[in-house]
């Protein structure tokens, strides 16, 4: 590739489930929008996916192998440093991009230059690709800003954003989990604008192998700290009640927390298995 692509799809991996990551990669390669590079940043893993990437044989894939393992935020910053496009789309190694995703996001951001981050509502799938619900995230900028004081209402693997805006704020936090929530909060306070699509751009896999499943207590603790750091003095009574509820959740076992989250956040909707 000699000319810079219109989009960089950024995927950070460490020892992923090979079936899931192949499905994620092929879902990107099957996009109706073709002018992109898929930049995979791999931290040293017990089982590298280098052979999988070689076997797929698509020139749009670039594999960056880092010398030592770090956080996802560090891997994504390494990817942003070499990404060739201004528009960056995120996806995780266990999720599936729907075919029109990139086309719709590029069209929207080109038509709305004031929007920096464009994500979507998501279909949640299990380890077999079966739908377990849909997450109805807020759509409009003002609603997103209000919701961010309470929870992360931007689905990281669904977003496309402007790379220069992210780099202007120093990129992702490299020290801990919830690197995306930290970034969104900094961007909001810097006056950048957000939007979520009502349609789903990704199938978001929630399963027991995932870090987002295993690290639930750490994620809650970091989320509480981020909210206090960026929004202290701006909380409504509803925001304070949410903080109290999260502090209470820390006393519960992880399976119970996850069960409550699914009950409260996922809206049932039938969907075909990921293919």
C-alpha positions as CSV (number, residue, x, y, z in Angstrom):
1,X,0.0,0.0,0.0
2,X,1.5,3.3,-1.1
3,X,-1.3,5.7,-0.4
4,X,-2.5,6.3,3.2
5,X,-5.9,4.5,3.8
6,X,-9.0,6.4,4.8
7,X,-9.3,4.3,8.0
8,X,-7.1,2.5,10.4
9,X,-8.9,-0.4,12.2
10,X,-6.9,-0.8,15.5
11,X,-6.9,-4.2,17.3
12,X,-4.9,-4.9,20.4
13,X,-4.3,-8.6,21.3
14,X,-2.7,-10.7,23.9
15,X,-3.1,-14.4,23.9
16,X,-6.6,-14.3,22.4
17,X,-9.0,-17.2,21.7
18,X,-7.9,-18.1,18.1
19,X,-11.4,-18.8,16.9
20,X,-12.7,-15.5,18.2
21,X,-9.8,-13.4,16.9
22,X,-10.0,-15.0,13.4
23,X,-13.8,-14.1,13.4
24,X,-13.0,-10.6,14.4
25,X,-10.3,-10.2,11.7
26,X,-12.5,-11.6,9.0
27,X,-15.4,-9.4,10.0
28,X,-13.2,-6.4,9.4
29,X,-11.9,-7.8,6.1
30,X,-15.5,-8.3,5.0
31,X,-16.5,-4.7,5.3
32,X,-18.3,-3.1,2.4
33,X,-16.0,-0.1,2.9
34,X,-12.6,-1.2,1.5
35,X,-10.2,1.6,2.0
36,X,-8.7,0.7,5.3
37,X,-5.7,-0.9,7.0
38,X,-6.2,-3.4,9.9
39,X,-3.4,-2.7,12.4
40,X,-3.0,-5.5,14.9
41,X,-0.8,-4.7,17.9
42,X,0.2,-8.0,19.6
43,X,1.9,-8.1,23.0
44,X,4.1,-11.2,23.6
45,X,1.7,-14.2,24.1
46,X,2.0,-17.9,24.9
47,X,0.5,-18.4,21.4
48,X,1.2,-15.7,18.8
49,X,-1.3,-15.1,16.0
50,X,1.4,-14.3,13.5
51,X,0.8,-17.6,11.7
52,X,-2.9,-16.8,11.5
53,X,-2.3,-13.4,10.0
54,X,0.1,-15.0,7.5
55,X,-2.4,-17.6,6.5
56,X,-5.1,-15.0,5.9
57,X,-2.9,-13.3,3.3
58,X,-4.6,-9.9,3.1
59,X,-2.3,-7.0,2.3
60,X,-4.4,-4.6,4.3
61,X,-3.3,-6.3,7.6
62,X,-0.3,-5.0,9.4
63,X,1.0,-6.8,12.5
64,X,3.0,-4.9,15.1
65,X,4.6,-7.2,17.7
66,X,5.7,-5.4,20.8
67,X,8.8,-6.6,22.7
68,X,7.1,-6.9,26.1
69,X,3.6,-7.1,27.6
70,X,1.9,-4.0,28.8
71,X,-1.6,-2.7,29.3
72,X,-4.2,-2.4,26.5
73,X,-3.8,1.3,26.7
74,X,0.0,1.0,26.0
75,X,-0.7,-1.3,23.0
76,X,-3.3,1.1,21.6
77,X,-0.9,4.1,21.9
78,X,1.8,2.1,20.1
79,X,-0.8,1.5,17.3
80,X,-1.8,5.1,17.2
81,X,1.9,6.1,16.8
82,X,2.1,4.2,13.5
83,X,-1.5,4.3,12.3
84,X,-1.6,5.7,8.7
85,X,-5.2,7.1,8.7
86,X,-6.7,10.1,10.6
87,X,-9.9,8.1,11.2
88,X,-9.4,5.2,13.6
89,X,-11.9,2.5,14.3
90,X,-11.5,0.2,17.3
91,X,-12.4,-3.4,17.6
92,X,-11.5,-6.1,20.2
93,X,-10.2,-9.6,19.6
94,X,-13.5,-11.3,20.6
95,X,-16.0,-9.0,18.9
96,X,-17.5,-9.0,15.4
97,X,-17.9,-5.9,13.2
98,X,-21.1,-5.8,11.1
99,X,-20.6,-5.4,7.4
100,X,-21.7,-1.8,6.9
101,X,-20.0,-0.5,10.1
102,X,-17.0,1.3,8.5
103,X,-19.1,2.7,5.6
104,X,-21.7,4.2,8.0
105,X,-19.1,5.7,10.3
106,X,-16.9,7.2,7.6
107,X,-20.0,8.8,6.0
108,X,-21.2,10.2,9.3
109,X,-17.9,11.7,10.4
110,X,-17.3,13.2,6.9
111,X,-20.7,14.8,7.1
112,X,-20.3,15.9,10.7
113,X,-16.8,17.4,11.2
114,X,-17.8,18.7,14.7
115,X,-18.1,15.1,16.0
116,X,-14.9,13.6,17.3
117,X,-16.1,10.1,18.5
118,X,-18.9,8.1,16.8
119,X,-19.9,4.9,18.4
120,X,-23.1,2.8,18.5
121,X,-25.4,0.7,20.5
122,X,-24.3,-2.9,20.6
123,X,-25.6,-6.5,20.3
124,X,-24.2,-8.6,23.1
125,X,-23.3,-12.2,22.3
126,X,-22.1,-15.2,24.3
127,X,-19.3,-17.6,23.7
128,X,-21.2,-19.3,20.9
129,X,-22.2,-16.1,19.1
130,X,-25.8,-16.2,20.4
131,X,-27.5,-12.9,21.2
132,X,-28.0,-12.4,25.0
133,X,-29.4,-8.8,24.6
134,X,-28.8,-5.3,23.3
135,X,-27.2,-2.4,25.1
136,X,-29.2,0.8,24.5
137,X,-26.6,3.5,25.1
138,X,-27.5,7.2,24.9
139,X,-27.4,8.7,21.4
140,X,-27.1,12.5,21.5
141,X,-24.0,14.4,22.8
142,X,-25.7,16.1,25.7
143,X,-27.2,12.8,26.9
144,X,-23.8,11.1,26.5
145,X,-22.1,13.8,28.6
146,X,-24.7,13.4,31.4
147,X,-24.4,9.6,31.3
148,X,-20.6,9.7,31.5
149,X,-20.7,11.0,35.0
150,X,-22.4,7.7,36.0
151,X,-21.0,5.0,33.7
152,X,-19.0,4.4,30.5
153,X,-21.7,4.9,27.8
154,X,-19.4,4.7,24.8
155,X,-18.7,1.1,23.7
156,X,-15.0,1.1,22.9
157,X,-15.0,-1.6,20.2
158,X,-17.8,0.2,18.3
159,X,-16.1,3.6,18.0
160,X,-14.5,5.5,15.2
161,X,-12.6,8.6,16.2
162,X,-10.3,11.3,14.9
163,X,-6.7,10.3,15.7
164,X,-5.4,13.8,16.0
165,X,-7.9,14.7,18.7
166,X,-6.9,11.6,20.8
167,X,-3.2,12.4,20.4
168,X,-3.7,16.0,21.3
169,X,-4.7,14.8,24.8
170,X,-1.8,12.3,25.2
171,X,-3.6,9.2,24.0
172,X,-4.8,6.4,26.3
173,X,-3.9,6.0,30.0
174,X,-1.3,3.2,30.0
175,X,-1.4,2.4,33.7
176,X,-4.6,0.5,34.3
177,X,-7.9,-0.8,33.0
178,X,-10.8,1.4,31.8
179,X,-8.4,3.3,29.5
180,X,-11.3,4.1,27.2
181,X,-13.5,5.6,29.9
182,X,-10.6,7.8,31.1
183,X,-10.1,9.0,27.5
184,X,-13.8,9.8,26.9
185,X,-13.9,11.8,30.1
186,X,-10.9,13.9,29.2
187,X,-12.3,14.4,25.7
188,X,-15.6,15.6,27.0
189,X,-13.9,18.1,29.4
190,X,-11.8,19.3,26.5
191,X,-15.1,20.2,24.6
192,X,-15.0,17.4,22.0
193,X,-18.3,16.0,20.8
194,X,-19.7,12.5,20.8
195,X,-22.5,10.6,19.1
196,X,-23.8,7.1,19.2
197,X,-25.8,5.5,16.4
198,X,-29.1,3.8,17.2
199,X,-28.1,0.9,14.9
200,X,-25.6,-1.7,16.2
201,X,-22.1,-1.6,14.6
202,X,-20.7,-4.6,16.5
203,X,-21.5,-7.8,18.2
204,X,-19.9,-7.5,21.6
205,X,-18.8,-10.9,23.0
206,X,-19.3,-11.2,26.8
207,X,-17.8,-14.5,28.0
208,X,-15.8,-16.0,30.9
209,X,-12.5,-15.9,29.1
210,X,-12.7,-12.1,28.6
211,X,-10.8,-9.6,30.7
212,X,-13.9,-7.6,31.0
213,X,-15.5,-10.6,32.7
214,X,-12.6,-11.5,35.0
215,X,-11.6,-8.1,36.1
216,X,-14.9,-6.8,37.2
217,X,-13.9,-5.6,40.7
218,X,-10.8,-3.8,39.3
219,X,-13.0,-2.2,36.6
220,X,-15.5,-0.9,39.2
221,X,-12.7,0.5,41.4
222,X,-11.0,2.3,38.5
223,X,-14.3,3.6,37.2
224,X,-15.1,5.2,40.6
225,X,-11.7,6.8,40.7
226,X,-12.1,8.2,37.2
227,X,-15.4,9.7,38.0
228,X,-14.2,11.4,41.1
229,X,-11.1,12.7,39.3
230,X,-12.9,14.3,36.5
231,X,-16.4,15.1,37.7
232,X,-16.0,15.9,41.4
233,X,-18.0,19.0,42.1
234,X,-20.3,18.3,39.1
235,X,-22.3,15.3,40.5
236,X,-26.0,15.4,40.7
237,X,-27.9,13.4,43.5
238,X,-28.4,10.7,40.9
239,X,-24.7,10.6,40.2
240,X,-23.9,10.2,43.9
241,X,-26.4,7.4,44.3
242,X,-24.7,5.6,41.4
243,X,-21.3,6.0,43.1
244,X,-22.8,4.6,46.3
245,X,-24.3,1.6,44.5
246,X,-20.9,0.8,42.8
247,X,-19.1,1.0,46.2
248,X,-21.7,-1.5,47.5
249,X,-21.1,-3.8,44.5
250,X,-17.5,-4.2,45.4
251,X,-18.6,-6.3,48.4
252,X,-20.3,-8.8,46.1
253,X,-18.8,-11.8,44.3
254,X,-18.1,-11.2,40.6
255,X,-20.7,-13.7,39.2
256,X,-23.5,-11.8,41.1
257,X,-22.2,-8.4,39.9
258,X,-22.2,-9.7,36.3
259,X,-25.7,-11.2,36.7
260,X,-27.0,-7.9,38.0
261,X,-25.4,-6.0,35.1
262,X,-26.9,-8.2,32.5
263,X,-30.3,-7.9,34.1
264,X,-30.2,-4.1,34.3
265,X,-28.3,-3.2,31.1
266,X,-29.2,-5.7,28.4
267,X,-32.5,-5.5,26.5
268,X,-33.6,-8.8,25.0
269,X,-33.6,-9.0,21.2
270,X,-33.2,-12.1,19.0
271,X,-30.1,-12.1,16.8
272,X,-28.4,-14.6,14.5
273,X,-25.2,-16.2,15.8
274,X,-22.0,-14.5,14.7
275,X,-20.7,-16.1,11.5
